[in-house]
Amino acid sequence: MNNNDYSCMIYNIRQGDVLYNISRAYNVPIDLILRANPYVDIYNLQVGDELCIPVMNPATWNNAITYVYEDEESLQTVLDRYGVDLQDVLEFNNMDETMLTPGTTIQIPTYDM
């Protein structure tokens, strides 16, 4: 993970805070919080200290590949071939269903990381 993969949400330490509870509250692994805050003494958190809570930057689509769905093919095979998530393909094509018939044209988003 590098700094381009995430942005910071600033969290101010309050009375009784421990890193474990902060990690669980924001669903961010402790090791990510540690890497984002290399100069913070996590064993001596003080009220008012600021922590960077990493928030993953979403990948953005920069282009699309036109794909014609073929007979005897599974959608999972297409997803695996192009390394995309089902939800992204559905959203990109404004679809709410995964049943495709042969000859259906879909757009496969390509990512700009």
Biopython code that builds the backbone (N, CA, C, O; Angstrom):
import numpy as np
from Bio.PDB.StructureBuilder import StructureBuilder

atoms = [
    (1, "MET", "N", (0.851, -1.171, 0.000)),
    (1, "MET", "CA", (0.000, 0.000, 0.000)),
    (1, "MET", "C", (0.892, 1.228, 0.000)),
    (1, "MET", "O", (1.792, 1.349, 0.831)),
    (2, "ASN", "N", (0.647, 2.129, -0.920)),
    (2, "ASN", "CA", (1.370, 3.389, -0.905)),
    (2, "ASN", "C", (0.378, 4.528, -0.706)),
    (2, "ASN", "O", (-0.832, 4.307, -0.671)),
    (3, "ASN", "N", (0.887, 5.727, -0.577)),
    (3, "ASN", "CA", (0.026, 6.866, -0.274)),
    (3, "ASN", "C", (-0.995, 7.157, -1.352)),
    (3, "ASN", "O", (-1.981, 7.843, -1.082)),
    (4, "ASN", "N", (-0.797, 6.656, -2.577)),
    (4, "ASN", "CA", (-1.767, 6.885, -3.636)),
    (4, "ASN", "C", (-2.975, 5.974, -3.510)),
    (4, "ASN", "O", (-4.005, 6.222, -4.136)),
    (5, "ASP", "N", (-2.861, 4.913, -2.701)),
    (5, "ASP", "CA", (-3.949, 3.964, -2.545)),
    (5, "ASP", "C", (-5.006, 4.438, -1.545)),
    (5, "ASP", "O", (-6.124, 3.922, -1.529)),
    (6, "TYR", "N", (-4.658, 5.402, -0.725)),
    (6, "TYR", "CA", (-5.612, 5.839, 0.288)),
    (6, "TYR", "C", (-5.494, 7.340, 0.549)),
    (6, "TYR", "O", (-4.494, 7.981, 0.226)),
    (7, "SER", "N", (-6.549, 7.863, 1.143)),
    (7, "SER", "CA", (-6.500, 9.221, 1.663)),
    (7, "SER", "C", (-6.750, 9.104, 3.165)),
    (7, "SER", "O", (-7.124, 8.039, 3.656)),
    (8, "CYS", "N", (-6.546, 10.184, 3.877)),
    (8, "CYS", "CA", (-6.676, 10.142, 5.331)),
    (8, "CYS", "C", (-7.961, 10.799, 5.805)),
    (8, "CYS", "O", (-8.360, 11.866, 5.339)),
    (9, "MET", "N", (-8.584, 10.123, 6.738)),
    (9, "MET", "CA", (-9.642, 10.736, 7.507)),
    (9, "MET", "C", (-9.000, 11.010, 8.861)),
    (9, "MET", "O", (-8.526, 10.081, 9.515)),
    (10, "ILE", "N", (-8.977, 12.242, 9.283)),
    (10, "ILE", "CA", (-8.329, 12.592, 10.542)),
    (10, "ILE", "C", (-9.250, 12.244, 11.706)),
    (10, "ILE", "O", (-10.417, 12.632, 11.740)),
    (11, "TYR", "N", (-8.698, 11.511, 12.642)),
    (11, "TYR", "CA", (-9.424, 11.115, 13.842)),
    (11, "TYR", "C", (-8.719, 11.710, 15.047)),
    (11, "TYR", "O", (-7.510, 11.536, 15.206)),
    (12, "ASN", "N", (-9.459, 12.413, 15.900)),
    (12, "ASN", "CA", (-8.910, 12.986, 17.134)),
    (12, "ASN", "C", (-9.142, 12.021, 18.283)),
    (12, "ASN", "O", (-10.270, 11.603, 18.543)),
    (13, "ILE", "N", (-8.056, 11.672, 18.968)),
    (13, "ILE", "CA", (-8.113, 10.741, 20.088)),
    (13, "ILE", "C", (-8.946, 11.344, 21.213)),
    (13, "ILE", "O", (-8.794, 12.510, 21.579)),
    (14, "ARG", "N", (-9.847, 10.490, 21.753)),
    (14, "ARG", "CA", (-10.686, 10.884, 22.886)),
    (14, "ARG", "C", (-10.320, 10.031, 24.098)),
    (14, "ARG", "O", (-9.635, 9.015, 23.977)),
    (15, "GLN", "N", (-10.776, 10.451, 25.230)),
    (15, "GLN", "CA", (-10.522, 9.732, 26.477)),
    (15, "GLN", "C", (-10.961, 8.272, 26.333)),
    (15, "GLN", "O", (-12.089, 8.002, 25.920)),
    (16, "GLY", "N", (-10.085, 7.343, 26.667)),
    (16, "GLY", "CA", (-10.395, 5.922, 26.657)),
    (16, "GLY", "C", (-10.161, 5.225, 25.325)),
    (16, "GLY", "O", (-10.331, 4.009, 25.236)),
    (17, "ASP", "N", (-9.773, 5.966, 24.282)),
    (17, "ASP", "CA", (-9.529, 5.341, 22.984)),
    (17, "ASP", "C", (-8.321, 4.414, 23.022)),
    (17, "ASP", "O", (-7.295, 4.729, 23.625)),
    (18, "VAL", "N", (-8.462, 3.278, 22.373)),
    (18, "VAL", "CA", (-7.340, 2.378, 22.120)),
    (18, "VAL", "C", (-7.385, 2.033, 20.639)),
    (18, "VAL", "O", (-8.449, 2.033, 20.019)),
    (19, "LEU", "N", (-6.229, 1.741, 20.087)),
    (19, "LEU", "CA", (-6.123, 1.509, 18.654)),
    (19, "LEU", "C", (-7.042, 0.383, 18.173)),
    (19, "LEU", "O", (-7.629, 0.476, 17.095)),
    (20, "TYR", "N", (-7.163, -0.655, 18.954)),
    (20, "TYR", "CA", (-8.015, -1.786, 18.574)),
    (20, "TYR", "C", (-9.455, -1.327, 18.346)),
    (20, "TYR", "O", (-10.067, -1.687, 17.341)),
    (21, "ASN", "N", (-9.996, -0.540, 19.265)),
    (21, "ASN", "CA", (-11.382, -0.071, 19.141)),
    (21, "ASN", "C", (-11.556, 0.869, 17.956)),
    (21, "ASN", "O", (-12.578, 0.823, 17.273)),
    (22, "ILE", "N", (-10.568, 1.720, 17.709)),
    (22, "ILE", "CA", (-10.627, 2.633, 16.559)),
    (22, "ILE", "C", (-10.622, 1.809, 15.270)),
    (22, "ILE", "O", (-11.382, 2.083, 14.341)),
    (23, "SER", "N", (-9.758, 0.803, 15.230)),
    (23, "SER", "CA", (-9.666, -0.077, 14.069)),
    (23, "SER", "C", (-11.004, -0.757, 13.790)),
    (23, "SER", "O", (-11.448, -0.803, 12.643)),
    (24, "ARG", "N", (-11.629, -1.269, 14.801)),
    (24, "ARG", "CA", (-12.926, -1.950, 14.636)),
    (24, "ARG", "C", (-14.028, -0.977, 14.258)),
    (24, "ARG", "O", (-14.892, -1.300, 13.443)),
    (25, "ALA", "N", (-14.005, 0.217, 14.846)),
    (25, "ALA", "CA", (-15.053, 1.204, 14.567)),
    (25, "ALA", "C", (-15.048, 1.637, 13.106)),
    (25, "ALA", "O", (-16.106, 1.896, 12.532)),
    (26, "TYR", "N", (-13.860, 1.717, 12.500)),
    (26, "TYR", "CA", (-13.746, 2.182, 11.117)),
    (26, "TYR", "C", (-13.464, 1.047, 10.128)),
    (26, "TYR", "O", (-13.258, 1.284, 8.938)),
    (27, "ASN", "N", (-13.459, -0.188, 10.637)),
    (27, "ASN", "CA", (-13.231, -1.368, 9.802)),
    (27, "ASN", "C", (-11.948, -1.244, 8.976)),
    (27, "ASN", "O", (-11.925, -1.538, 7.781)),
    (28, "VAL", "N", (-10.888, -0.804, 9.646)),
    (28, "VAL", "CA", (-9.575, -0.655, 9.022)),
    (28, "VAL", "C", (-8.588, -1.487, 9.841)),
    (28, "VAL", "O", (-8.500, -1.309, 11.056)),
    (29, "PRO", "N", (-7.853, -2.379, 9.207)),
    (29, "PRO", "CA", (-6.891, -3.198, 9.954)),
    (29, "PRO", "C", (-5.867, -2.338, 10.707)),
    (29, "PRO", "O", (-5.439, -1.289, 10.225)),
    (30, "ILE", "N", (-5.496, -2.801, 11.873)),
    (30, "ILE", "CA", (-4.541, -2.067, 12.708)),
    (30, "ILE", "C", (-3.241, -1.806, 11.960)),
    (30, "ILE", "O", (-2.674, -0.719, 12.074)),
    (31, "ASP", "N", (-2.750, -2.799, 11.184)),
    (31, "ASP", "CA", (-1.479, -2.595, 10.499)),
    (31, "ASP", "C", (-1.554, -1.454, 9.482)),
    (31, "ASP", "O", (-0.550, -0.781, 9.248)),
    (32, "LEU", "N", (-2.714, -1.223, 8.876)),
    (32, "LEU", "CA", (-2.852, -0.085, 7.957)),
    (32, "LEU", "C", (-2.802, 1.246, 8.715)),
    (32, "LEU", "O", (-2.200, 2.215, 8.254)),
    (33, "ILE", "N", (-3.437, 1.270, 9.866)),
    (33, "ILE", "CA", (-3.390, 2.487, 10.682)),
    (33, "ILE", "C", (-1.952, 2.761, 11.115)),
    (33, "ILE", "O", (-1.502, 3.907, 11.100)),
    (34, "LEU", "N", (-1.235, 1.711, 11.498)),
    (34, "LEU", "CA", (0.160, 1.875, 11.917)),
    (34, "LEU", "C", (1.024, 2.400, 10.773)),
    (34, "LEU", "O", (1.842, 3.298, 10.972)),
    (35, "ARG", "N", (0.843, 1.841, 9.575)),
    (35, "ARG", "CA", (1.637, 2.302, 8.428)),
    (35, "ARG", "C", (1.319, 3.738, 8.048)),
    (35, "ARG", "O", (2.194, 4.459, 7.568)),
    (36, "ALA", "N", (0.087, 4.159, 8.257)),
    (36, "ALA", "CA", (-0.305, 5.528, 7.913)),
    (36, "ALA", "C", (0.128, 6.533, 8.980)),
    (36, "ALA", "O", (0.086, 7.742, 8.747)),
    (37, "ASN", "N", (0.543, 6.043, 10.141)),
    (37, "ASN", "CA", (0.921, 6.911, 11.264)),
    (37, "ASN", "C", (2.252, 6.480, 11.857)),
    (37, "ASN", "O", (2.298, 6.100, 13.027)),
    (38, "PRO", "N", (3.325, 6.526, 11.098)),
    (38, "PRO", "CA", (4.595, 5.982, 11.580)),
    (38, "PRO", "C", (5.196, 6.735, 12.770)),
    (38, "PRO", "O", (6.032, 6.178, 13.482)),
    (39, "TYR", "N", (4.798, 7.960, 12.996)),
    (39, "TYR", "CA", (5.409, 8.747, 14.077)),
    (39, "TYR", "C", (4.534, 8.854, 15.316)),
    (39, "TYR", "O", (4.881, 9.575, 16.252)),
    (40, "VAL", "N", (3.410, 8.154, 15.339)),
    (40, "VAL", "CA", (2.523, 8.207, 16.492)),
    (40, "VAL", "C", (2.887, 7.080, 17.455)),
    (40, "VAL", "O", (3.059, 5.933, 17.042)),
    (41, "ASP", "N", (3.003, 7.410, 18.736)),
    (41, "ASP", "CA", (3.278, 6.413, 19.768)),
    (41, "ASP", "C", (1.950, 5.762, 20.142)),
    (41, "ASP", "O", (1.201, 6.286, 20.967)),
    (42, "ILE", "N", (1.669, 4.627, 19.533)),
    (42, "ILE", "CA", (0.366, 3.990, 19.739)),
    (42, "ILE", "C", (0.193, 3.433, 21.147)),
    (42, "ILE", "O", (-0.925, 3.121, 21.557)),
    (43, "TYR", "N", (1.282, 3.309, 21.884)),
    (43, "TYR", "CA", (1.187, 2.806, 23.258)),
    (43, "TYR", "C", (0.939, 3.927, 24.244)),
    (43, "TYR", "O", (0.735, 3.677, 25.432)),
    (44, "ASN", "N", (0.955, 5.153, 23.769)),
    (44, "ASN", "CA", (0.753, 6.299, 24.645)),
    (44, "ASN", "C", (-0.097, 7.349, 23.922)),
    (44, "ASN", "O", (0.312, 8.500, 23.768)),
    (45, "LEU", "N", (-1.286, 6.930, 23.484)),
    (45, "LEU", "CA", (-2.181, 7.867, 22.804)),
    (45, "LEU", "C", (-2.671, 8.915, 23.790)),
    (45, "LEU", "O", (-3.074, 8.592, 24.907)),
    (46, "GLN", "N", (-2.632, 10.149, 23.375)),
    (46, "GLN", "CA", (-3.048, 11.256, 24.226)),
    (46, "GLN", "C", (-4.310, 11.894, 23.662)),
    (46, "GLN", "O", (-4.467, 12.011, 22.446)),
    (47, "VAL", "N", (-5.202, 12.301, 24.547)),
    (47, "VAL", "CA", (-6.411, 13.003, 24.114)),
    (47, "VAL", "C", (-5.990, 14.190, 23.263)),
    (47, "VAL", "O", (-5.137, 14.986, 23.655)),
    (48, "GLY", "N", (-6.609, 14.293, 22.085)),
    (48, "GLY", "CA", (-6.282, 15.385, 21.170)),
    (48, "GLY", "C", (-5.291, 14.991, 20.087)),
    (48, "GLY", "O", (-5.193, 15.682, 19.073)),
    (49, "ASP", "N", (-4.540, 13.878, 20.276)),
    (49, "ASP", "CA", (-3.649, 13.408, 19.209)),
    (49, "ASP", "C", (-4.489, 13.142, 17.964)),
    (49, "ASP", "O", (-5.661, 12.778, 18.054)),
    (50, "GLU", "N", (-3.872, 13.331, 16.811)),
    (50, "GLU", "CA", (-4.560, 13.056, 15.554)),
    (50, "GLU", "C", (-3.986, 11.805, 14.904)),
    (50, "GLU", "O", (-2.771, 11.611, 14.862)),
    (51, "LEU", "N", (-4.873, 10.966, 14.403)),
    (51, "LEU", "CA", (-4.482, 9.780, 13.656)),
    (51, "LEU", "C", (-5.036, 9.893, 12.242)),
    (51, "LEU", "O", (-6.123, 10.428, 12.022)),
    (52, "CYS", "N", (-4.273, 9.383, 11.302)),
    (52, "CYS", "CA", (-4.759, 9.230, 9.939)),
    (52, "CYS", "C", (-5.431, 7.862, 9.868)),
    (52, "CYS", "O", (-4.774, 6.836, 10.045)),
    (53, "ILE", "N", (-6.722, 7.844, 9.614)),
    (53, "ILE", "CA", (-7.432, 6.595, 9.386)),
    (53, "ILE", "C", (-7.488, 6.419, 7.866)),
    (53, "ILE", "O", (-8.172, 7.185, 7.187)),
    (54, "PRO", "N", (-6.779, 5.421, 7.321)),
    (54, "PRO", "CA", (-6.741, 5.253, 5.866)),
    (54, "PRO", "C", (-8.118, 4.944, 5.291)),
    (54, "PRO", "O", (-8.829, 4.060, 5.769)),
    (55, "VAL", "N", (-8.469, 5.683, 4.271)),
    (55, "VAL", "CA", (-9.694, 5.456, 3.521)),
    (55, "VAL", "C", (-9.250, 5.137, 2.101)),
    (55, "VAL", "O", (-8.630, 5.964, 1.433)),
    (56, "MET", "N", (-9.568, 3.944, 1.653)),
    (56, "MET", "CA", (-9.100, 3.508, 0.343)),
    (56, "MET", "C", (-9.712, 4.367, -0.756)),
    (56, "MET", "O", (-10.915, 4.625, -0.766)),
    (57, "ASN", "N", (-8.861, 4.806, -1.680)),
    (57, "ASN", "CA", (-9.336, 5.553, -2.843)),
    (57, "ASN", "C", (-9.896, 4.557, -3.849)),
    (57, "ASN", "O", (-9.232, 3.577, -4.186)),
    (58, "PRO", "N", (-11.098, 4.796, -4.325)),
    (58, "PRO", "CA", (-11.652, 3.853, -5.293)),
    (58, "PRO", "C", (-10.928, 3.941, -6.624)),
    (58, "PRO", "O", (-10.446, 5.001, -7.022)),
    (59, "ALA", "N", (-10.863, 2.825, -7.292)),
    (59, "ALA", "CA", (-10.316, 2.839, -8.647)),
    (59, "ALA", "C", (-11.298, 3.580, -9.544)),
    (59, "ALA", "O", (-12.509, 3.501, -9.339)),
    (60, "THR", "N", (-10.801, 4.276, -10.503)),
    (60, "THR", "CA", (-11.681, 4.978, -11.430)),
    (60, "THR", "C", (-11.556, 4.352, -12.804)),
    (60, "THR", "O", (-10.491, 3.872, -13.192)),
    (61, "TRP", "N", (-12.649, 4.365, -13.524)),
    (61, "TRP", "CA", (-12.642, 3.804, -14.862)),
    (61, "TRP", "C", (-12.083, 4.839, -15.808)),
    (61, "TRP", "O", (-12.511, 5.993, -15.796)),
    (62, "ASN", "N", (-11.138, 4.439, -16.624)),
    (62, "ASN", "CA", (-10.592, 5.384, -17.587)),
    (62, "ASN", "C", (-10.935, 5.004, -19.009)),
    (62, "ASN", "O", (-10.695, 5.784, -19.931)),
    (63, "ASN", "N", (-11.493, 3.821, -19.207)),
    (63, "ASN", "CA", (-11.811, 3.381, -20.547)),
    (63, "ASN", "C", (-12.694, 2.143, -20.436)),
    (63, "ASN", "O", (-12.944, 1.646, -19.338)),
    (64, "ALA", "N", (-13.158, 1.657, -21.564)),
    (64, "ALA", "CA", (-13.970, 0.438, -21.563)),
    (64, "ALA", "C", (-13.660, -0.373, -22.808)),
    (64, "ALA", "O", (-13.281, 0.156, -23.853)),
    (65, "ILE", "N", (-13.835, -1.672, -22.655)),
    (65, "ILE", "CA", (-13.682, -2.602, -23.766)),
    (65, "ILE", "C", (-15.078, -3.093, -24.120)),
    (65, "ILE", "O", (-15.824, -3.533, -23.246)),
    (66, "THR", "N", (-15.430, -3.020, -25.389)),
    (66, "THR", "CA", (-16.713, -3.557, -25.829)),
    (66, "THR", "C", (-16.569, -5.066, -25.962)),
    (66, "THR", "O", (-15.648, -5.561, -26.611)),
    (67, "TYR", "N", (-17.485, -5.781, -25.344)),
    (67, "TYR", "CA", (-17.407, -7.240, -25.347)),
    (67, "TYR", "C", (-18.757, -7.813, -25.763)),
    (67, "TYR", "O", (-19.796, -7.376, -25.268)),
    (68, "VAL", "N", (-18.748, -8.784, -26.664)),
    (68, "VAL", "CA", (-19.964, -9.471, -27.083)),
    (68, "VAL", "C", (-20.002, -10.818, -26.370)),
    (68, "VAL", "O", (-19.133, -11.669, -26.563)),
    (69, "TYR", "N", (-21.012, -10.988, -25.555)),
    (69, "TYR", "CA", (-21.187, -12.209, -24.775)),
    (69, "TYR", "C", (-21.468, -13.375, -25.717)),
    (69, "TYR", "O", (-22.344, -13.283, -26.577)),
    (70, "GLU", "N", (-20.729, -14.470, -25.557)),
    (70, "GLU", "CA", (-20.817, -15.604, -26.468)),
    (70, "GLU", "C", (-21.597, -16.762, -25.863)),
    (70, "GLU", "O", (-21.752, -16.859, -24.645)),
    (71, "ASP", "N", (-22.085, -17.637, -26.738)),
    (71, "ASP", "CA", (-22.803, -18.835, -26.335)),
    (71, "ASP", "C", (-21.875, -19.746, -25.529)),
    (71, "ASP", "O", (-20.671, -19.795, -25.780)),
    (72, "GLU", "N", (-22.440, -20.461, -24.565)),
    (72, "GLU", "CA", (-21.676, -21.410, -23.744)),
    (72, "GLU", "C", (-20.604, -20.730, -22.884)),
    (72, "GLU", "O", (-19.609, -21.360, -22.526)),
    (73, "GLU", "N", (-20.794, -19.491, -22.563)),
    (73, "GLU", "CA", (-19.811, -18.748, -21.776)),
    (73, "GLU", "C", (-20.453, -18.337, -20.458)),
    (73, "GLU", "O", (-21.647, -18.044, -20.410)),
    (74, "SER", "N", (-19.666, -18.316, -19.394)),
    (74, "SER", "CA", (-20.207, -17.837, -18.118)),
    (74, "SER", "C", (-19.729, -16.402, -17.881)),
    (74, "SER", "O", (-18.642, -16.009, -18.305)),
    (75, "LEU", "N", (-20.556, -15.654, -17.207)),
    (75, "LEU", "CA", (-20.173, -14.286, -16.884)),
    (75, "LEU", "C", (-18.935, -14.269, -15.997)),
    (75, "LEU", "O", (-18.102, -13.369, -16.104)),
    (76, "GLN", "N", (-18.813, -15.260, -15.123)),
    (76, "GLN", "CA", (-17.644, -15.331, -14.251)),
    (76, "GLN", "C", (-16.362, -15.485, -15.058)),
    (76, "GLN", "O", (-15.331, -14.920, -14.692)),
    (77, "THR", "N", (-16.413, -16.234, -16.141)),
    (77, "THR", "CA", (-15.249, -16.402, -17.007)),
    (77, "THR", "C", (-14.818, -15.059, -17.586)),
    (77, "THR", "O", (-13.627, -14.750, -17.643)),
    (78, "VAL", "N", (-15.795, -14.266, -18.014)),
    (78, "VAL", "CA", (-15.500, -12.941, -18.575)),
    (78, "VAL", "C", (-14.901, -12.042, -17.499)),
    (78, "VAL", "O", (-13.923, -11.337, -17.747)),
    (79, "LEU", "N", (-15.490, -12.070, -16.305)),
    (79, "LEU", "CA", (-14.982, -11.246, -15.202)),
    (79, "LEU", "C", (-13.539, -11.629, -14.870)),
    (79, "LEU", "O", (-12.686, -10.761, -14.683)),
    (80, "ASP", "N", (-13.279, -12.917, -14.802)),
    (80, "ASP", "CA", (-11.929, -13.393, -14.499)),
    (80, "ASP", "C", (-10.939, -13.010, -15.598)),
    (80, "ASP", "O", (-9.806, -12.624, -15.310)),
    (81, "ARG", "N", (-11.364, -13.117, -16.842)),
    (81, "ARG", "CA", (-10.485, -12.808, -17.973)),
    (81, "ARG", "C", (-10.013, -11.357, -17.927)),
    (81, "ARG", "O", (-8.855, -11.063, -18.223)),
    (82, "TYR", "N", (-10.918, -10.454, -17.554)),
    (82, "TYR", "CA", (-10.571, -9.030, -17.552)),
    (82, "TYR", "C", (-10.235, -8.489, -16.163)),
    (82, "TYR", "O", (-9.862, -7.323, -16.029)),
    (83, "GLY", "N", (-10.362, -9.312, -15.144)),
    (83, "GLY", "CA", (-10.007, -8.897, -13.791)),
    (83, "GLY", "C", (-10.893, -7.798, -13.233)),
    (83, "GLY", "O", (-10.408, -6.870, -12.585)),
    (84, "VAL", "N", (-12.192, -7.902, -13.484)),
    (84, "VAL", "CA", (-13.133, -6.889, -12.989)),
    (84, "VAL", "C", (-14.142, -7.539, -12.055)),
    (84, "VAL", "O", (-14.339, -8.754, -12.078)),
    (85, "ASP", "N", (-14.768, -6.720, -11.243)),
    (85, "ASP", "CA", (-15.791, -7.181, -10.317)),
    (85, "ASP", "C", (-17.156, -7.139, -10.979)),
    (85, "ASP", "O", (-17.424, -6.280, -11.819)),
    (86, "LEU", "N", (-18.013, -8.068, -10.597)),
    (86, "LEU", "CA", (-19.366, -8.114, -11.129)),
    (86, "LEU", "C", (-20.093, -6.797, -10.883)),
    (86, "LEU", "O", (-20.725, -6.253, -11.789)),
    (87, "GLN", "N", (-20.002, -6.289, -9.661)),
    (87, "GLN", "CA", (-20.708, -5.057, -9.322)),
    (87, "GLN", "C", (-20.276, -3.897, -10.221)),
    (87, "GLN", "O", (-21.105, -3.078, -10.618)),
    (88, "ASP", "N", (-18.983, -3.825, -10.542)),
    (88, "ASP", "CA", (-18.494, -2.756, -11.412)),
    (88, "ASP", "C", (-19.057, -2.877, -12.821)),
    (88, "ASP", "O", (-19.428, -1.874, -13.430)),
    (89, "VAL", "N", (-19.123, -4.100, -13.345)),
    (89, "VAL", "CA", (-19.675, -4.306, -14.692)),
    (89, "VAL", "C", (-21.161, -3.966, -14.704)),
    (89, "VAL", "O", (-21.640, -3.306, -15.626)),
    (90, "LEU", "N", (-21.885, -4.409, -13.693)),
    (90, "LEU", "CA", (-23.317, -4.100, -13.623)),
    (90, "LEU", "C", (-23.541, -2.592, -13.559)),
    (90, "LEU", "O", (-24.388, -2.051, -14.271)),
    (91, "GLU", "N", (-22.779, -1.920, -12.705)),
    (91, "GLU", "CA", (-22.918, -0.468, -12.560)),
    (91, "GLU", "C", (-22.522, 0.264, -13.838)),
    (91, "GLU", "O", (-23.217, 1.183, -14.269)),
    (92, "PHE", "N", (-21.423, -0.136, -14.434)),
    (92, "PHE", "CA", (-20.923, 0.523, -15.638)),
    (92, "PHE", "C", (-21.908, 0.407, -16.795)),
    (92, "PHE", "O", (-22.027, 1.318, -17.614)),
    (93, "ASN", "N", (-22.624, -0.737, -16.856)),
    (93, "ASN", "CA", (-23.586, -0.978, -17.929)),
    (93, "ASN", "C", (-25.020, -0.653, -17.530)),
    (93, "ASN", "O", (-25.957, -0.908, -18.286)),
    (94, "ASN", "N", (-25.183, -0.088, -16.334)),
    (94, "ASN", "CA", (-26.507, 0.259, -15.823)),
    (94, "ASN", "C", (-27.447, -0.956, -15.880)),
    (94, "ASN", "O", (-28.586, -0.865, -16.339)),
    (95, "MET", "N", (-26.935, -2.081, -15.404)),
    (95, "MET", "CA", (-27.685, -3.336, -15.401)),
    (95, "MET", "C", (-27.980, -3.729, -13.962)),
    (95, "MET", "O", (-27.231, -3.384, -13.047)),
    (96, "ASP", "N", (-29.073, -4.452, -13.769)),
    (96, "ASP", "CA", (-29.364, -4.957, -12.437)),
    (96, "ASP", "C", (-29.552, -6.473, -12.444)),
    (96, "ASP", "O", (-29.998, -7.050, -11.452)),
    (97, "GLU", "N", (-29.218, -7.106, -13.545)),
    (97, "GLU", "CA", (-29.392, -8.541, -13.673)),
    (97, "GLU", "C", (-28.172, -9.148, -14.356)),
    (97, "GLU", "O", (-27.522, -8.506, -15.181)),
    (98, "THR", "N", (-27.873, -10.390, -14.001)),
    (98, "THR", "CA", (-26.674, -11.030, -14.542)),
    (98, "THR", "C", (-26.969, -12.043, -15.634)),
    (98, "THR", "O", (-26.044, -12.668, -16.153)),
    (99, "MET", "N", (-28.213, -12.219, -15.992)),
    (99, "MET", "CA", (-28.563, -13.163, -17.055)),
    (99, "MET", "C", (-28.314, -12.503, -18.404)),
    (99, "MET", "O", (-29.015, -11.568, -18.790)),
    (100, "LEU", "N", (-27.307, -13.002, -19.115)),
    (100, "LEU", "CA", (-26.978, -12.466, -20.430)),
    (100, "LEU", "C", (-27.249, -13.522, -21.484)),
    (100, "LEU", "O", (-26.998, -14.708, -21.267)),
    (101, "THR", "N", (-27.755, -13.093, -22.613)),
    (101, "THR", "CA", (-27.976, -14.011, -23.721)),
    (101, "THR", "C", (-26.845, -13.845, -24.718)),
    (101, "THR", "O", (-26.269, -12.762, -24.823)),
    (102, "PRO", "N", (-26.519, -14.893, -25.448)),
    (102, "PRO", "CA", (-25.463, -14.784, -26.455)),
    (102, "PRO", "C", (-25.752, -13.637, -27.430)),
    (102, "PRO", "O", (-26.882, -13.447, -27.881)),
    (103, "GLY", "N", (-24.712, -12.893, -27.732)),
    (103, "GLY", "CA", (-24.843, -11.754, -28.631)),
    (103, "GLY", "C", (-25.039, -10.431, -27.909)),
    (103, "GLY", "O", (-24.978, -9.371, -28.532)),
    (104, "THR", "N", (-25.276, -10.482, -26.588)),
    (104, "THR", "CA", (-25.436, -9.255, -25.810)),
    (104, "THR", "C", (-24.096, -8.526, -25.741)),
    (104, "THR", "O", (-23.066, -9.131, -25.443)),
    (105, "THR", "N", (-24.119, -7.234, -26.017)),
    (105, "THR", "CA", (-22.899, -6.421, -25.946)),
    (105, "THR", "C", (-22.857, -5.726, -24.598)),
    (105, "THR", "O", (-23.815, -5.072, -24.187)),
    (106, "ILE", "N", (-21.728, -5.878, -23.919)),
    (106, "ILE", "CA", (-21.515, -5.178, -22.650)),
    (106, "ILE", "C", (-20.194, -4.428, -22.724)),
    (106, "ILE", "O", (-19.329, -4.727, -23.548)),
    (107, "GLN", "N", (-20.065, -3.459, -21.852)),
    (107, "GLN", "CA", (-18.822, -2.701, -21.733)),
    (107, "GLN", "C", (-18.080, -3.204, -20.501)),
    (107, "GLN", "O", (-18.647, -3.279, -19.411)),
    (108, "ILE", "N", (-16.811, -3.548, -20.684)),
    (108, "ILE", "CA", (-15.968, -3.988, -19.578)),
    (108, "ILE", "C", (-15.094, -2.795, -19.185)),
    (108, "ILE", "O", (-14.243, -2.373, -19.968)),
    (109, "PRO", "N", (-15.293, -2.246, -17.982)),
    (109, "PRO", "CA", (-14.480, -1.076, -17.592)),
    (109, "PRO", "C", (-13.030, -1.457, -17.361)),
    (109, "PRO", "O", (-12.739, -2.530, -16.833)),
    (110, "THR", "N", (-12.130, -0.588, -17.752)),
    (110, "THR", "CA", (-10.713, -0.754, -17.420)),
    (110, "THR", "C", (-10.389, 0.311, -16.395)),
    (110, "THR", "O", (-10.976, 1.393, -16.398)),
    (111, "TYR", "N", (-9.470, 0.006, -15.537)),
    (111, "TYR", "CA", (-9.235, 0.837, -14.370)),
    (111, "TYR", "C", (-8.004, 1.705, -14.485)),
    (111, "TYR", "O", (-7.004, 1.342, -15.105)),
    (112, "ASP", "N", (-8.112, 2.859, -13.867)),
    (112, "ASP", "CA", (-7.002, 3.780, -13.702)),
    (112, "ASP", "C", (-6.712, 3.797, -12.217)),
    (112, "ASP", "O", (-7.453, 4.413, -11.451)),
    (113, "MET", "N", (-5.646, 3.131, -11.793)),
    (113, "MET", "CA", (-5.365, 2.989, -10.362)),
    (113, "MET", "C", (-4.574, 4.148, -9.856)),
    (113, "MET", "O", (-4.244, 4.200, -8.672)),
]
sb = StructureBuilder()
sb.init_structure("model")
sb.init_model(0)
sb.init_chain("A")
sb.init_seg("    ")
for serial, (resi, resn, name, xyz) in enumerate(atoms, 1):
    if name == "N":
        sb.init_residue(resn, " ", resi, " ")
    sb.init_atom(name, np.array(xyz, "f"), 0.0, 1.0, " ", f" {name:<3s}", serial, name[0])
structure = sb.get_structure()
